[in-house]
């Protein structure tokens, strides 16, 4: 009754399926690894650019603010000037915060290639199981 278990064809077929399954898994892991490296590089570059942009923007903003206050210091409008600068900076910060929140809500999906390939694999397996 169990003689088919001892046949060489069945074992050879099982080894072939196992070999292909391991090769498929290896390919998916390599794809995931590549996408992980790309995402890591993008994050590092983005953080460096954000830090540099923020630092030099703050420097420029301080110098500009002191210039405006210096120009208006001897006038009766100095308090109005300081208050106007405060509201301009507050609105600008709000605009940046809104843009950042919108950007993060629409961010691309990392590892989309890996997920797409895994979906294809799952669909292929569904077809084989029918």
C-alpha angles and dihedrals in degrees: 000000000000095000092113088068090065095050116113093222093061093050091045090052092048091050090050092052091047091048092051092046091053091046090050092049091048091052092050092049091050090051090049091049092052092048090048091054091049092050091048092052092048091051094049092048092047092050092049091049093047092049093049094044092048095048097049093040090056091049092050092045093052093049092047092047093051090048093053092046091047092052093049098037097098094047132083089244097068095105091046090050093051091047091048091051090049092054093045090053092045092052091046092051089049090051092051092047091050092048092048092050091049092047093050092048090054097040118143117258112258116225091021091147093054092047092049092052092048090051090052090050091050091050091049091051091050089055091049092051094056 
